């Protein structure tokens, strides 16, 4: 299954996450990026959520799905577009998008460039963020297409430490989320570069071969402030983690053949191929010490200790190779059977500062997938599916006894049964699912470990489409029963996993009145259920919350220029809430935020 989110300006930054299970292993044009990163939407045409068989070709991945960023390609018509967006906190971003093709259409380029003066709702949290990208398409022959991309991004941000539950497990009351808890000298300079290429040759109308690859390098200097031992009166100990010269360098490649054929009464849609993924990481043990005390209600400025950190070293080497095959068998118009499998060999090594091997995972795993689809009517589909997965282990959070250690790969499986109905311009979906994966927890010894299973059972509903010619709506709801099973510590057995809500709902709507051509009103509502702050389910839960939004845009012609004006109000009722809450760490959500933008295309 593939869920597509098409993007329009103004763009924002995104990270991959999901209320139930993290959407893991971000992809770029279906190839792994080798780990999470924040991404500007400036160069993205759409974001796809790949689930089930759709994610089979990507290799390691989470049961919740994979996030695939699809880049903007050169257009056949010239593009000259400028976008400017800002909000009440002073965040300003300018973005330019230009595209051209040769007269015969065989070669095209698209350039995107953005510059952002980032300013958070949190006082003093700011940075500059330049970004530039180039996409090129070359039609070498009528049947052969080569695509090339390169992008580069920089950022040096003053960061805000996460808020904590206090020593009694309670959430601090009366804390103003706009209060800066960090230090202005504690920045996080990051540089990101990515290069990718894809060659596709069509053997016939039904068959093609594809070879593609990407290389990425992420360099950063981690200068993180952490709070510890938060007292009910707001007093806290301040720690500094300083680790310069960190690098992350993944490389991914894939060769694939795909096509269609018929064997008797059965039609086949086939894809099979080989993939290779490598990852090199480098960082140091770093400087991690107490540097002072503060109070979250009256923060204290602490001088920069200018620490000396041990040199960085090669910490991890991953080599992953796999072969995959997928066949969609059609038995007439009513039945389809999806059969797939991936055989993956993964060699994952971890090293200490002396170069000694500290951990190794070297195994080969077969992960199958199967789905049966039945269409009793042309507008109704029902399905049942089963898929197994293997995903990279998590990294121990800062402050744990094994901080920054990456754990070994996890296994998972998912069973789902559902139905989809299309009526005119409306579409409704419903599904029951169960996901069973190895659990990752912070145990009583404050060590991040893998133990037992994390089981998610739930039901999802969604409705999307056009209710009237003027009114579009998208709504979704998820009810989730999650628990930890077969845990070593009986105090955790049967508990709800940290950070997982019991329900999540969302509604987005747009109304375009015919009497005002070009004017569109929008509204949104999201609701997130309460979430336990730790796997022991002790102390306070992060409370449930509702967030509303309103917006409007107006499309107009200014001479020969198409212009769009937008105004949005996020968190309309200024609801204080926690955007993330897990392992005792709390991230306050943004307060009411008014933003405005203008886009022109000429």
KEZA-312105 format. One line per field, with one value per residue (C-alpha): residue in three letters; x, y, z. Coordinates in nm, 2 decimals. Example, Ala and Ser with C-alpha at 12.3 -4.5 7.8 and 13.67 -1.06 7.14 Angstrom:
residues 2
marnu = [Ala_Ser]
c1 = [1.23_1.37]
c2 = [-0.45_-0.11]
c3 = [0.78_0.71]
END
This chain:
residues 602
marnu = [Unk_Unk_Unk_Unk_Unk_Unk_Unk_Unk_Unk_Unk_Unk_Unk_Unk_Unk_Unk_Unk_Unk_Unk_Unk_Unk_Unk_Unk_Unk_Unk_Unk_Unk_Unk_Unk_Unk_Unk_Unk_Unk_Unk_Unk_Unk_Unk_Unk_Unk_Unk_Unk_Unk_Unk_Unk_Unk_Unk_Unk_Unk_Unk_Unk_Unk_Unk_Unk_Unk_Unk_Unk_Unk_Unk_Unk_Unk_Unk_Unk_Unk_Unk_Unk_Unk_Unk_Unk_Unk_Unk_Unk_Unk_Unk_Unk_Unk_Unk_Unk_Unk_Unk_Unk_Unk_Unk_Unk_Unk_Unk_Unk_Unk_Unk_Unk_Unk_Unk_Unk_Unk_Unk_Unk_Unk_Unk_Unk_Unk_Unk_Unk_Unk_Unk_Unk_Unk_Unk_Unk_Unk_Unk_Unk_Unk_Unk_Unk_Unk_Unk_Unk_Unk_Unk_Unk_Unk_Unk_Unk_Unk_Unk_Unk_Unk_Unk_Unk_Unk_Unk_Unk_Unk_Unk_Unk_Unk_Unk_Unk_Unk_Unk_Unk_Unk_Unk_Unk_Unk_Unk_Unk_Unk_Unk_Unk_Unk_Unk_Unk_Unk_Unk_Unk_Unk_Unk_Unk_Unk_Unk_Unk_Unk_Unk_Unk_Unk_Unk_Unk_Unk_Unk_Unk_Unk_Unk_Unk_Unk_Unk_Unk_Unk_Unk_Unk_Unk_Unk_Unk_Unk_Unk_Unk_Unk_Unk_Unk_Unk_Unk_Unk_Unk_Unk_Unk_Unk_Unk_Unk_Unk_Unk_Unk_Unk_Unk_Unk_Unk_Unk_Unk_Unk_Unk_Unk_Unk_Unk_Unk_Unk_Unk_Unk_Unk_Unk_Unk_Unk_Unk_Unk_Unk_Unk_Unk_Unk_Unk_Unk_Unk_Unk_Unk_Unk_Unk_Unk_Unk_Unk_Unk_Unk_Unk_Unk_Unk_Unk_Unk_Unk_Unk_Unk_Unk_Unk_Unk_Unk_Unk_Unk_Unk_Unk_Unk_Unk_Unk_Unk_Unk_Unk_Unk_Unk_Unk_Unk_Unk_Unk_Unk_Unk_Unk_Unk_Unk_Unk_Unk_Unk_Unk_Unk_Unk_Unk_Unk_Unk_Unk_Unk_Unk_Unk_Unk_Unk_Unk_Unk_Unk_Unk_Unk_Unk_Unk_Unk_Unk_Unk_Unk_Unk_Unk_Unk_Unk_Unk_Unk_Unk_Unk_Unk_Unk_Unk_Unk_Unk_Unk_Unk_Unk_Unk_Unk_Unk_Unk_Unk_Unk_Unk_Unk_Unk_Unk_Unk_Unk_Unk_Unk_Unk_Unk_Unk_Unk_Unk_Unk_Unk_Unk_Unk_Unk_Unk_Unk_Unk_Unk_Unk_Unk_Unk_Unk_Unk_Unk_Unk_Unk_Unk_Unk_Unk_Unk_Unk_Unk_Unk_Unk_Unk_Unk_Unk_Unk_Unk_Unk_Unk_Unk_Unk_Unk_Unk_Unk_Unk_Unk_Unk_Unk_Unk_Unk_Unk_Unk_Unk_Unk_Unk_Unk_Unk_Unk_Unk_Unk_Unk_Unk_Unk_Unk_Unk_Unk_Unk_Unk_Unk_Unk_Unk_Unk_Unk_Unk_Unk_Unk_Unk_Unk_Unk_Unk_Unk_Unk_Unk_Unk_Unk_Unk_Unk_Unk_Unk_Unk_Unk_Unk_Unk_Unk_Unk_Unk_Unk_Unk_Unk_Unk_Unk_Unk_Unk_Unk_Unk_Unk_Unk_Unk_Unk_Unk_Unk_Unk_Unk_Unk_Unk_Unk_Unk_Unk_Unk_Unk_Unk_Unk_Unk_Unk_Unk_Unk_Unk_Unk_Unk_Unk_Unk_Unk_Unk_Unk_Unk_Unk_Unk_Unk_Unk_Unk_Unk_Unk_Unk_Unk_Unk_Unk_Unk_Unk_Unk_Unk_Unk_Unk_Unk_Unk_Unk_Unk_Unk_Unk_Unk_Unk_Unk_Unk_Unk_Unk_Unk_Unk_Unk_Unk_Unk_Unk_Unk_Unk_Unk_Unk_Unk_Unk_Unk_Unk_Unk_Unk_Unk_Unk_Unk_Unk_Unk_Unk_Unk_Unk_Unk_Unk_Unk_Unk_Unk_Unk_Unk_Unk_Unk_Unk_Unk_Unk_Unk_Unk_Unk_Unk_Unk_Unk_Unk_Unk_Unk_Unk_Unk_Unk_Unk_Unk_Unk_Unk_Unk_Unk_Unk_Unk_Unk_Unk_Unk_Unk_Unk_Unk_Unk_Unk_Unk_Unk_Unk_Unk_Unk_Unk_Unk_Unk_Unk_Unk_Unk_Unk_Unk_Unk_Unk_Unk_Unk_Unk_Unk_Unk_Unk_Unk_Unk_Unk_Unk_Unk_Unk_Unk_Unk_Unk_Unk_Unk_Unk_Unk_Unk_Unk_Unk_Unk_Unk_Unk_Unk_Unk_Unk_Unk_Unk_Unk_Unk_Unk_Unk_Unk_Unk]
c1 = [0.00_0.12_-0.02_0.08_0.11_0.15_0.33_0.27_0.44_0.51_0.72_0.82_1.06_0.96_1.08_0.94_0.72_0.39_0.16_0.18_0.52_0.80_0.81_1.16_1.45_1.37_1.41_1.49_1.33_1.30_1.66_1.77_1.92_2.08_1.91_1.68_1.74_1.53_1.44_1.33_1.03_1.17_1.30_1.03_0.73_0.56_0.60_0.49_0.42_0.52_0.35_0.34_0.46_0.53_0.82_0.96_1.23_1.37_1.53_1.54_1.23_0.98_0.64_0.48_0.61_0.87_0.88_0.99_1.08_1.01_1.21_1.09_1.18_1.25_0.91_0.82_0.71_0.94_0.90_0.99_0.86_0.94_0.80_0.84_0.69_0.72_0.56_0.50_0.82_1.04_1.11_1.15_1.22_1.27_1.26_1.32_1.23_1.34_1.31_1.41_1.43_1.60_1.39_1.37_1.28_1.56_1.74_1.61_1.72_1.55_1.71_1.57_1.74_1.62_1.74_1.58_1.63_1.50_1.35_1.16_0.88_1.14_1.34_1.69_1.65_1.76_1.98_2.04_1.97_2.08_1.98_2.04_1.96_1.99_1.79_1.87_1.69_1.86_1.66_1.96_1.74_1.36_1.38_1.66_1.64_1.91_1.83_2.08_2.04_2.26_2.15_2.34_2.21_2.38_2.25_2.40_2.12_2.11_1.91_1.65_1.70_1.41_1.19_1.18_0.94_1.06_1.22_0.88_0.77_0.54_0.51_0.62_0.32_0.33_0.62_0.62_0.72_0.87_1.13_1.48_1.65_1.97_2.29_2.35_2.70_2.56_2.50_2.47_2.64_2.53_2.62_2.44_2.53_2.36_2.43_2.21_2.16_1.92_1.93_1.62_1.59_1.26_1.30_0.94_0.61_0.59_0.94_1.22_1.55_1.66_2.00_2.02_2.23_2.28_2.56_2.51_2.74_2.63_2.88_2.79_2.93_2.71_2.70_2.39_2.26_2.08_1.88_1.88_1.73_1.45_1.30_0.94_1.05_1.21_1.58_1.78_2.13_2.28_2.50_2.69_2.75_3.01_3.12_3.28_3.36_3.06_3.00_2.74_2.81_2.56_2.56_2.28_2.24_1.98_1.93_1.58_1.38_1.01_0.74_0.42_0.33_0.04_0.05_-0.28_-0.57_-0.33_-0.17_0.15_0.31_0.67_0.96_1.28_1.63_1.94_2.02_2.33_2.35_2.66_2.69_3.00_2.96_3.22_3.20_3.38_3.31_3.27_3.27_2.98_2.99_2.79_2.85_2.62_2.26_1.96_1.59_1.33_1.12_1.43_1.70_2.07_2.33_2.63_2.97_3.10_3.34_3.52_3.57_3.83_3.67_3.85_3.90_3.64_3.68_3.51_3.21_3.01_3.03_2.72_2.72_2.37_2.30_1.97_1.77_1.39_1.10_0.74_0.46_0.10_-0.11_-0.45_-0.72_-0.98_-1.12_-1.21_-0.90_-0.54_-0.27_0.05_0.34_0.69_1.00_1.34_1.65_1.88_2.23_2.35_2.69_2.69_3.01_3.06_3.40_3.55_3.81_4.09_3.95_3.85_3.53_3.27_2.96_2.87_2.55_2.60_2.30_2.08_1.71_1.42_1.12_0.81_0.50_0.16_-0.17_-0.50_-0.73_-1.10_-1.32_-1.68_-1.78_-1.57_-1.58_-1.52_-1.19_-1.13_-0.79_-0.59_-0.21_0.09_0.44_0.76_1.03_1.38_1.47_1.78_1.80_1.75_2.02_2.04_1.92_2.16_2.16_2.13_2.42_2.49_2.41_2.47_2.51_2.32_2.14_2.12_1.85_1.49_1.24_0.87_0.55_0.22_-0.12_-0.39_-0.74_-0.93_-1.17_-1.19_-1.50_-1.51_-1.84_-1.83_-1.56_-1.54_-1.32_-1.35_-1.11_-1.11_-0.86_-0.78_-0.42_-0.17_0.20_0.45_0.80_1.10_1.06_1.32_1.30_1.50_1.52_1.54_1.92_1.87_2.01_1.86_1.79_1.59_1.36_1.04_0.78_0.59_0.24_0.01_-0.35_-0.58_-0.83_-0.80_-1.06_-1.02_-1.25_-1.13_-1.28_-1.51_-1.84_-1.97_-1.80_-1.68_-1.59_-1.31_-1.25_-0.99_-1.05_-0.88_-0.90_-0.69_-0.78_-0.48_-0.43_-0.05_0.13_0.47_0.48_0.74_0.94_1.23_1.11_0.76_0.71_0.69_0.49_0.15_0.22_0.15_0.48_0.63_0.50_0.22_-0.13_-0.45_-0.61_-0.53_-0.77_-0.73_-0.96_-0.85_-1.10_-1.10_-1.39_-1.37_-1.69_-1.79_-1.90_-1.54_-1.32_-0.97_-1.05_-1.01_-1.07_-0.91_-0.94_-0.78_-0.82_-0.59_-0.64_-0.38_-0.46_-0.26_0.08_0.28_0.62_0.80_0.75_0.69_0.38_0.46_0.41_0.21_0.11_0.14_-0.22_-0.44_-0.48_-0.67_-0.51_-0.71_-0.60_-0.75_-0.62_-0.71_-0.54_-0.62_-0.51_-0.50_-0.34_-0.11_-0.06_0.09_0.20_0.01_0.02_-0.10_-0.14_-0.18_-0.26_-0.26_-0.32_-0.19_-0.29_-0.58_-0.68_-0.32_-0.34_-0.04_0.06_0.35_0.44_0.65_0.67_0.88_1.14_1.06_1.15_0.89_0.89_0.64_0.44_0.43_0.18_-0.06_0.13_0.03_0.21_0.17_0.32_0.33_0.41_0.44_0.49_0.58]
c2 = [0.00_0.35_0.67_0.98_1.33_1.59_1.90_2.27_2.58_2.71_2.41_2.31_2.08_1.73_1.43_1.08_0.98_0.80_0.79_0.41_0.30_0.51_0.52_0.41_0.43_0.74_0.68_0.91_0.79_0.44_0.41_0.42_0.74_0.53_0.69_0.97_1.33_1.64_1.73_2.05_1.99_2.25_1.98_1.72_1.67_1.43_1.21_0.85_0.62_0.27_-0.01_-0.39_-0.51_-0.16_-0.15_-0.49_-0.36_-0.12_-0.37_-0.31_-0.12_-0.07_-0.24_0.10_0.17_0.37_0.73_0.79_1.14_1.18_1.46_1.73_1.64_1.88_1.99_1.99_2.35_2.63_2.70_3.02_3.02_3.22_3.16_3.36_3.25_3.39_3.36_3.58_3.45_3.59_3.27_3.37_3.14_3.23_2.96_2.97_2.69_2.70_2.44_2.43_2.18_2.17_2.24_1.87_1.78_1.53_1.71_1.91_2.06_2.19_2.40_2.46_2.70_2.81_3.02_3.02_3.24_2.99_3.12_2.90_2.99_2.92_3.23_3.24_2.91_3.02_2.94_3.01_2.73_2.75_2.47_2.41_2.12_2.03_1.76_1.66_1.43_1.30_1.10_0.92_0.73_0.70_0.40_0.51_0.77_0.89_1.10_1.28_1.47_1.65_1.85_2.03_2.18_2.35_2.45_2.57_2.58_2.68_2.40_2.37_2.08_1.85_1.89_1.60_1.45_1.54_1.29_1.18_1.10_1.41_1.66_2.01_2.24_2.60_2.57_2.82_2.63_2.95_2.96_2.89_2.62_2.58_2.79_3.02_2.88_2.52_2.49_2.20_2.27_2.02_1.98_1.74_1.64_1.38_1.26_1.01_0.87_0.64_0.47_0.31_0.13_0.01_-0.33_-0.32_-0.16_-0.42_-0.46_-0.23_-0.26_-0.01_0.06_0.33_0.45_0.73_0.85_1.07_1.24_1.40_1.59_1.75_1.87_1.78_2.03_1.92_2.05_1.79_1.84_1.58_1.52_1.77_1.87_1.97_2.33_2.34_2.29_2.07_1.95_2.06_1.82_1.89_1.63_1.75_1.53_1.70_1.54_1.31_1.17_0.94_0.81_0.57_0.43_0.24_0.08_-0.13_-0.32_-0.43_-0.58_-0.52_-0.60_-0.78_-1.12_-1.36_-1.74_-1.88_-1.70_-1.54_-1.20_-1.12_-0.79_-0.88_-0.71_-0.87_-0.75_-0.70_-0.43_-0.33_-0.09_0.03_0.26_0.41_0.61_0.80_0.98_1.00_0.90_1.27_1.50_1.42_1.59_1.81_2.18_2.35_2.38_2.57_2.62_2.57_2.86_3.09_2.96_3.02_3.13_2.90_2.99_2.78_2.53_2.49_2.12_1.90_1.58_1.26_1.23_1.06_0.71_0.46_0.34_0.12_-0.05_-0.20_-0.41_-0.53_-0.72_-0.86_-1.02_-0.96_-1.07_-0.96_-1.09_-0.96_-1.24_-1.13_-1.40_-1.20_-0.88_-0.99_-1.16_-1.05_-1.23_-1.05_-1.28_-1.15_-1.22_-1.07_-1.26_-1.02_-1.07_-0.81_-0.77_-0.50_-0.43_-0.19_-0.07_0.12_0.40_0.14_-0.01_-0.33_-0.50_-0.46_-0.61_-0.79_-0.90_-1.12_-1.31_-1.38_-1.36_-1.44_-1.20_-1.30_-1.10_-1.21_-1.03_-1.15_-0.88_-0.95_-0.70_-0.81_-0.50_-0.26_0.00_-0.22_-0.40_-0.63_-0.76_-0.96_-0.94_-1.07_-0.93_-0.99_-0.73_-0.67_-0.32_-0.15_-0.13_0.20_0.42_0.46_0.81_1.05_1.01_0.63_0.41_0.31_0.64_0.65_0.28_0.13_-0.19_-0.49_-0.54_-0.61_-0.85_-0.78_-0.91_-0.75_-0.90_-0.67_-0.71_-0.43_-0.29_0.01_0.16_0.43_0.62_0.89_1.13_0.98_0.70_0.52_0.27_0.05_-0.19_-0.42_-0.48_-0.64_-0.56_-0.76_-0.64_-0.67_-0.41_-0.15_0.00_0.19_-0.06_-0.01_0.02_0.31_0.11_0.10_-0.26_-0.50_-0.72_-0.92_-0.79_-0.47_-0.57_-0.32_-0.42_-0.16_-0.04_0.24_0.44_0.70_0.90_1.13_1.30_1.57_1.60_1.88_2.06_2.32_2.11_1.86_1.66_1.41_1.24_0.95_0.78_0.51_0.32_0.13_-0.13_-0.16_-0.37_-0.51_-0.89_-1.15_-0.89_-0.99_-0.74_-0.83_-0.46_-0.39_-0.69_-0.60_-0.22_0.03_0.12_0.45_0.73_0.53_0.69_0.49_0.68_0.94_1.13_1.39_1.60_1.83_2.02_2.28_2.49_2.69_2.90_2.94_3.30_3.39_3.23_3.17_3.18_2.87_2.83_2.54_2.39_2.11_1.92_1.66_1.47_1.26_1.04_1.03_0.86_0.70_0.86_0.54_0.17_0.11_0.33_0.52_0.89_1.12_1.04_1.31_1.43_1.40_1.71_1.87_2.11_2.32_2.52_2.76_2.90_3.07_3.11_3.33_3.26_3.56_3.69_3.99_4.07_3.75_3.63_3.37_3.46_3.28_3.45_3.23_3.30_3.02_3.00_2.68_2.57_2.82_2.78_2.81_2.46_2.37_2.01_1.78_1.70_1.40_1.22_0.90_0.76_1.04_1.31_1.58_1.80_2.09_2.16_2.50_2.76_2.95_3.05_3.29_3.26_3.42_3.34_3.45_3.24_3.37_3.18_3.36]
c3 = [0.00_-0.08_0.07_-0.12_0.01_-0.27_-0.17_-0.25_-0.13_0.12_0.23_0.58_0.73_0.83_1.01_0.98_1.27_1.34_1.64_1.67_1.54_1.39_1.02_0.98_0.73_0.52_0.15_-0.14_-0.47_-0.31_-0.20_0.16_0.31_0.58_0.88_0.99_0.90_0.89_0.53_0.36_0.13_-0.12_-0.35_-0.30_-0.53_-0.29_0.01_0.00_0.29_0.17_0.36_0.31_-0.03_-0.15_0.10_0.00_-0.24_0.02_0.25_0.62_0.73_1.02_1.03_1.05_0.70_0.51_0.42_0.06_-0.06_-0.43_-0.58_-0.83_-1.19_-1.48_-1.63_-2.00_-1.97_-1.83_-1.46_-1.29_-0.93_-0.62_-0.27_0.05_0.39_0.74_1.08_1.38_1.55_1.28_1.08_0.72_0.42_0.05_-0.21_-0.59_-0.84_-1.20_-1.47_-1.84_-2.13_-2.46_-2.77_-2.85_-2.49_-2.45_-2.18_-1.88_-1.56_-1.25_-0.98_-0.64_-0.39_-0.05_0.23_0.57_0.88_1.13_1.45_1.68_1.92_2.18_2.27_2.12_1.93_1.58_1.28_0.92_0.67_0.30_0.06_-0.31_-0.54_-0.91_-1.09_-1.45_-1.70_-2.02_-2.27_-2.42_-2.67_-2.70_-2.47_-2.23_-1.95_-1.72_-1.41_-1.19_-0.87_-0.62_-0.32_-0.04_0.29_0.59_0.93_1.26_1.51_1.87_2.03_2.30_2.55_2.60_2.91_3.16_3.40_3.75_3.99_4.10_3.74_3.73_3.44_3.55_3.58_3.48_3.25_2.96_2.64_2.50_2.78_2.65_2.86_2.66_2.62_2.33_2.27_2.24_1.86_1.63_1.30_1.03_0.66_0.43_0.07_-0.15_-0.50_-0.69_-1.03_-1.21_-1.55_-1.69_-2.02_-2.17_-2.34_-2.46_-2.37_-2.08_-1.96_-1.83_-1.65_-1.38_-1.22_-0.96_-0.66_-0.42_-0.19_0.11_0.36_0.69_0.89_1.23_1.56_1.84_2.12_2.33_2.66_2.87_3.19_3.46_3.81_3.76_4.10_4.16_4.22_3.87_3.98_3.75_3.68_3.35_3.14_2.82_2.56_2.31_2.02_1.72_1.39_1.35_1.01_0.86_0.51_0.35_-0.01_-0.16_-0.51_-0.68_-1.00_-1.10_-1.38_-1.39_-1.64_-1.72_-1.88_-1.90_-1.83_-1.95_-1.77_-1.51_-1.56_-1.38_-1.27_-1.18_-1.02_-0.91_-0.85_-0.63_-0.38_-0.19_0.11_0.29_0.59_0.76_1.08_1.28_1.61_1.94_2.30_2.35_2.65_2.88_3.22_3.45_3.39_3.64_3.76_3.64_3.70_3.43_3.55_3.59_3.36_3.44_3.19_3.22_3.07_2.78_2.93_2.60_2.66_2.49_2.35_2.25_1.87_1.67_1.54_1.31_1.52_1.28_0.94_0.78_0.46_0.35_0.03_-0.08_-0.36_-0.39_-0.60_-0.62_-0.83_-0.85_-1.00_-1.14_-1.17_-1.38_-1.25_-0.90_-0.75_-0.71_-0.52_-0.41_-0.35_-0.25_-0.06_0.02_0.12_0.30_0.43_0.68_0.84_1.11_1.31_1.60_1.72_2.02_2.01_1.99_1.68_1.86_1.76_2.03_1.87_1.55_1.38_1.08_0.96_0.66_0.68_0.45_0.49_0.30_0.22_0.09_0.03_-0.12_-0.27_-0.37_-0.55_-0.52_-0.71_-0.93_-0.65_-0.35_-0.26_0.04_0.14_0.39_0.41_0.60_0.59_0.79_0.83_0.95_1.07_1.21_1.59_1.77_1.92_2.29_2.40_2.56_2.94_2.93_3.05_2.69_2.52_2.14_2.11_1.82_1.90_1.67_1.40_1.50_1.36_1.31_1.14_1.05_0.98_0.83_0.70_0.54_0.28_0.05_-0.11_-0.38_-0.43_-0.69_-0.57_-0.22_-0.09_0.25_0.40_0.71_0.84_1.14_1.21_1.44_1.45_1.66_1.68_1.92_2.20_2.28_2.63_2.89_3.17_3.55_3.53_3.28_2.99_2.65_2.56_2.34_2.53_2.46_2.21_2.15_2.01_1.85_1.78_1.63_1.38_1.13_0.94_0.67_0.44_0.17_-0.13_-0.26_-0.07_-0.29_-0.59_-0.34_-0.04_0.00_0.32_0.46_0.79_0.97_1.30_1.47_1.78_1.92_2.19_2.25_2.51_2.60_2.62_2.74_2.92_3.15_3.41_3.54_3.63_3.26_3.15_2.99_3.01_2.73_2.55_2.63_2.40_2.23_2.24_2.26_1.98_1.72_1.49_1.22_1.00_0.71_0.50_0.22_0.10_-0.23_-0.27_-0.63_-0.57_-0.49_-0.76_-0.65_-0.28_-0.07_0.31_0.50_0.85_1.04_1.36_1.52_1.84_2.01_2.31_2.64_2.63_2.91_2.97_3.05_3.00_3.37_3.33_3.65_3.72_3.49_3.14_2.87_2.85_2.54_2.33_2.04_1.80_1.55_1.25_1.01_0.68_0.36_0.02_-0.28_-0.64_-0.87_-1.19_-1.17_-1.54_-1.68_-1.33_-1.13_-0.76_-0.45_-0.11_0.20_0.57_0.83_1.20_1.36_1.71_1.69_2.05_2.18_2.34_2.54_2.46_2.41_2.05_2.16_2.49_2.54_2.77_3.03_2.77_2.67_2.36_2.40_2.09_1.92_2.06_1.83_1.53_1.25_0.92_0.58_0.24_-0.12_-0.42_-0.78_-1.10_-1.42]
END
